[in-house]
C-alpha cells in the first residue's frame, strides 16, 4: 500500500516538473535574451592589443619553434604565424611527415633586408615599410603568397605611379602576372601617351599592349603622333637580338592598320612615302599608297567642286561643265530642261 502511494506521489511530481519545464521554455521563446554587443571601438582596441603582443613576442624571440634562413642569416619565428599569413609556408609546413617535423627552411630569391620587413608585417609591424622598399616587398609577398600584403603593395605602387617609373612597374606586372596592376599601368600609359611615347624605355612596350593602347578611346594624341610613335617602336633597340629586331619591323603594317590613317596630315603622308622602314615593308607601302591615292582623289574632287561653283556663279546653275573636265574638245552646253 505504501509503495502505491509513493508511486502516485512520484507521478504527480513528475507531471508538475514537466509542466514547469514547458512553461519555462515558453517564457524563453516569448522573451528572447537580449545581449548587449561590444562596441566596435572596444573590438578594435582588443585586436590592436593582440597584434601588439605578437610583435613583442617576435622582438623577444620567445617560444619560437621554427627558423627561416635567408643566406646565412637566421630568422626565428612561430609556425602558426607564418602558416596563417603565407600560403607558401602553409604548404611547406603541412607537407611535414609526423615522424620528421621540419624545424627550419631556407628561402631563396629574397634579400635579408626585404625578408626582415615582410616577417615584421606578418607579426603586425609595418612601421619600417618605405616607398623605396615597396617594390621589393611586393615581389617577396608574391613569392611567399601573402595575399593581403600583395594587395597593399599594389595599391601603394599604383597610387604613386608616375611617368618615370611606369615602365619598371609595367615590367614587374608582367613578371608577377598581376592583371590588376597591368590594367592600371596600361590605362595610365594611354592617358599620358604623349609623354610615355617620348620615353627612352618606350621600346619595352610589348606589341599586344601597344595595340591595346592604340585601340583605346582615351588616346588623346593626333594620328600623326601615333604614326610617329609606331615608327619609333619599330626601330630595333640596342637590347634586341636579331630575331627581336626582325619581329618589330614586321609589325609595322599591322600597327598602321590599327590607327585611322585617313586622318593623318599631308605632311605626315609625304614623310611616310619616303620613309625607309615603310619602303622595306610591302604591306606598309600598299597601305601608304592607298592613302595617297585617296588624298589625290579628294584633291581632284575639291578642284572639280571649285570649278563647278565658279561656272555656276558666272553663268548660272544650268551650265554643264563636265566637258571642261574631260579631254573632249566640245564646248559646254546648256542643260536641257
C-alpha positions in Angstrom: 0.0 0.0 0.0 2.8 2.4 0.9 4.5 1.5 -2.3 1.5 2.5 -4.4 1.2 5.8 -2.6 4.9 6.6 -3.2 4.4 5.8 -6.9 1.4 8.1 -7.1 3.3 10.9 -5.5 6.2 10.4 -7.9 3.8 10.6 -10.9 2.3 13.9 -9.6 5.7 15.3 -9.0 6.9 14.3 -12.5 3.9 15.8 -14.2 4.5 19.1 -12.3 8.1 19.1 -13.3 7.2 18.6 -17.0 4.7 21.5 -16.8 7.3 23.7 -15.1 9.8 23.0 -17.8 7.3 23.6 -20.6 6.3 26.9 -19.1 10.0 27.9 -18.7 10.7 27.1 -22.4 7.6 29.1 -23.5 8.8 32.1 -21.5 12.2 31.9 -23.2 10.6 31.7 -26.6 8.4 34.7 -25.8 11.2 36.8 -24.3 14.5 36.1 -26.1 17.5 37.0 -24.1 19.0 40.3 -25.3 22.7 40.5 -25.1 24.5 43.8 -25.4 27.1 43.8 -28.2 30.6 45.0 -27.6 31.2 48.4 -29.4 33.5 48.3 -32.4 35.8 50.7 -30.6 36.5 48.1 -28.0 36.8 45.3 -30.6 39.4 47.4 -32.4 41.3 48.0 -29.2 41.4 44.3 -28.4 42.6 43.5 -32.0 45.4 46.1 -31.7 46.4 44.7 -28.4 46.7 41.2 -29.7 48.8 42.4 -32.7 50.9 44.5 -30.3 51.5 41.4 -28.1 52.5 39.4 -31.1 55.0 41.9 -32.3 56.6 42.0 -28.8 56.9 38.2 -28.8 58.7 38.4 -32.1 61.0 41.0 -30.8 61.9 39.0 -27.8 62.2 35.7 -29.8 60.1 33.9 -27.2 58.8 30.4 -27.7 60.0 30.2 -31.4 59.6 26.8 -33.0 60.8 27.5 -36.5 63.8 29.1 -38.2 63.9 30.6 -41.7 67.3 31.0 -43.3 68.0 33.8 -45.8 71.5 33.1 -46.9 73.5 32.7 -43.6 71.1 34.9 -41.6 68.6 33.2 -39.2 65.1 34.4 -38.6 63.5 32.7 -35.6 59.7 32.7 -35.8 56.5 30.8 -34.9 54.9 28.2 -37.2 51.4 29.2 -36.5 52.1 32.9 -37.5 53.8 32.1 -40.8 51.3 29.4 -41.5 48.4 31.8 -41.1 49.9 34.6 -43.3 51.7 32.8 -46.1 50.3 30.1 -48.4 53.9 29.3 -49.3 54.8 28.4 -45.7 51.4 26.8 -45.1 52.1 24.3 -47.9 55.6 23.7 -46.6 54.5 23.0 -43.0 51.5 20.9 -44.0 53.8 18.7 -46.1 55.7 17.7 -43.0 55.7 14.0 -42.1 54.7 13.4 -38.5 57.9 11.4 -37.8 60.1 14.1 -39.4 58.9 17.6 -38.5 60.8 20.4 -40.1 62.2 23.0 -37.7 63.9 25.2 -40.4 63.9 26.0 -44.1 65.9 28.2 -46.5 64.2 30.7 -48.7 66.0 31.9 -51.9 65.3 34.9 -54.1 64.6 37.4 -51.3 67.2 39.7 -49.7 67.8 39.7 -46.0 66.5 43.3 -45.6 63.3 42.7 -47.5 62.5 39.5 -45.7 63.0 41.3 -42.3 60.3 43.8 -43.4 58.0 41.0 -44.6 58.4 39.0 -41.4 57.7 42.1 -39.4 54.5 42.7 -41.3 53.4 39.1 -40.5 53.8 40.0 -36.9 51.8 43.2 -37.2 54.6 45.7 -37.6 54.5 47.7 -40.8 56.2 50.8 -39.5 59.5 50.0 -41.2 58.0 49.9 -44.7 59.1 52.7 -47.1 58.2 53.8 -50.6 61.7 52.7 -51.7 61.2 49.2 -50.3 57.7 48.6 -51.5 58.5 47.0 -54.9 60.9 44.6 -53.2 58.3 43.7 -50.6 55.7 43.3 -53.3 57.9 40.7 -55.1 58.6 38.9 -51.8 54.9 38.8 -50.9 54.2 37.3 -54.3 56.8 34.6 -53.8 55.6 33.8 -50.3 51.9 34.1 -51.4 50.9 36.6 -48.8 47.7 37.9 -50.4 46.9 40.8 -48.1 50.5 42.2 -48.4 50.5 41.8 -52.2 47.2 43.8 -52.4 48.5 46.5 -50.1 51.8 46.9 -52.1 49.9 47.0 -55.4 47.6 49.7 -54.1 50.5 51.8 -52.9 52.5 51.4 -56.1 49.6 52.4 -58.3 48.7 55.4 -56.2 52.3 56.7 -56.5 53.0 55.8 -60.2 54.5 58.4 -62.5 56.0 58.7 -66.0 59.5 57.9 -64.7 58.7 54.6 -63.1 55.7 53.4 -65.1 57.8 51.1 -67.3 59.5 49.4 -64.4 56.1 48.8 -62.8 54.9 47.5 -66.2 57.7 45.0 -66.4 57.1 43.9 -62.8 53.4 43.4 -63.5 54.2 41.1 -66.4 56.8 39.3 -64.3 54.4 38.7 -61.4 51.4 38.2 -63.7 49.4 40.8 -61.9 46.4 41.7 -64.2 45.2 44.3 -61.7 48.5 46.3 -62.0 48.9 45.7 -65.7 45.5 47.0 -66.5 46.1 50.2 -64.4 49.5 50.8 -65.9 48.2 50.5 -69.5 45.4 52.9 -68.6 48.0 55.3 -67.2 50.2 55.0 -70.3 47.1 55.7 -72.5 46.2 58.8 -70.6 49.8 60.0 -70.7 50.7 58.7 -74.1 52.3 61.9 -75.3 54.9 61.7 -72.5 55.2 57.9 -72.5 56.0 57.7 -76.2 58.9 60.1 -75.7 60.5 57.9 -73.0 63.7 56.1 -73.8 62.0 52.9 -72.4 59.1 53.1 -74.9 60.6 50.2 -76.9 60.0 47.9 -73.9 56.3 48.0 -74.6 55.1 44.6 -75.9 53.3 44.5 -79.2 50.0 43.3 -77.8 49.9 46.0 -75.2 50.9 48.7 -77.8 48.0 47.6 -79.9 45.6 47.8 -76.9 46.8 51.3 -76.2 46.2 52.5 -79.8 42.7 51.0 -79.7 41.7 52.8 -76.5 39.3 55.7 -77.0 41.0 57.9 -74.5 44.3 58.2 -76.5 44.5 62.0 -76.6 47.1 62.4 -79.3 46.8 63.1 -83.1 47.1 60.4 -85.7 50.4 62.0 -86.8 51.8 61.5 -83.4 50.5 57.9 -83.3 52.3 57.2 -86.6 55.5 58.8 -85.2 55.3 56.6 -82.1 54.7 53.5 -84.3 57.9 54.2 -86.4 59.8 54.8 -83.2 58.7 51.5 -81.7 59.5 49.6 -84.9 63.1 50.8 -84.9 65.2 48.0 -83.3 66.7 48.9 -79.9 70.2 48.0 -78.7 68.9 45.4 -76.4 67.0 43.5 -79.1 68.6 40.4 -80.7 68.4 39.8 -84.5 65.1 37.9 -84.1 63.6 40.6 -81.9 64.6 43.3 -84.4 63.0 41.5 -87.3 59.9 40.9 -85.3 59.5 44.6 -84.6 59.9 45.7 -88.2 57.4 43.0 -89.3 54.7 44.5 -87.1 54.8 47.9 -88.9 51.9 47.3 -91.3 49.8 45.7 -88.6 50.2 48.7 -86.3 49.4 51.1 -89.2 46.1 49.2 -89.8 45.1 49.8 -86.1 45.0 53.6 -86.4 42.8 55.9 -88.5 45.3 56.6 -91.3 42.7 58.7 -93.2 43.1 61.4 -90.5 46.8 61.9 -90.9 48.1 65.2 -92.4 49.5 65.6 -95.9 52.9 66.4 -94.4 52.8 63.1 -92.4 51.8 61.2 -95.6 54.6 62.7 -97.6 57.0 61.7 -94.9 55.7 58.1 -94.9 56.1 57.8 -98.7 59.9 58.3 -98.4 60.4 56.5 -95.0 63.0 53.8 -95.1 61.1 51.4 -92.8 57.9 51.8 -94.9 59.7 51.2 -98.1 61.2 47.9 -96.8 57.7 46.6 -95.9 55.5 45.7 -98.9 52.3 45.7 -96.9 53.1 49.0 -95.4 53.9 50.5 -98.8 50.4 49.3 -100.0 48.7 51.0 -97.1 50.5 54.3 -97.6 50.0 54.3 -101.3 46.3 53.6 -100.8 46.1 56.7 -98.5 48.0 58.8 -101.0 45.5 57.8 -103.8 42.6 58.8 -101.6 44.2 62.1 -100.9 44.7 62.7 -104.7 41.0 61.8 -105.4 39.9 64.2 -102.6 42.0 67.0 -104.2 40.5 66.2 -107.6 37.0 66.2 -106.2 37.6 69.5 -104.4 39.1 71.0 -107.6 36.0 69.8 -109.5 33.7 71.4 -106.9 35.5 74.7 -107.0 35.3 74.8 -110.8 31.6 73.9 -110.8 31.0 76.6 -108.2 32.9 79.2 -110.4 30.9 78.5 -113.5 27.6 78.3 -111.7 28.2 81.7 -110.2 29.3 83.2 -113.5 26.9 81.6 -116.0 24.0 80.2 -114.0 23.3 76.8 -112.5 22.2 75.3 -115.8 25.7 75.3 -117.3 27.2 71.7 -117.6 30.9 72.0 -117.2 31.7 68.2 -117.4 33.2 68.6 -120.9 35.8 71.0 -119.5 36.9 68.4 -117.1 37.2 65.7 -119.8 39.6 65.5 -122.8 36.6 66.2 -125.2 37.2 69.5 -127.3 33.4 70.3 -127.4 32.3 73.5 -125.7 30.0 73.4 -122.7 26.3 73.2 -123.4 23.2 74.4 -121.6 21.5 71.6 -119.7 18.2 70.6 -121.2 15.2 71.5 -119.0 
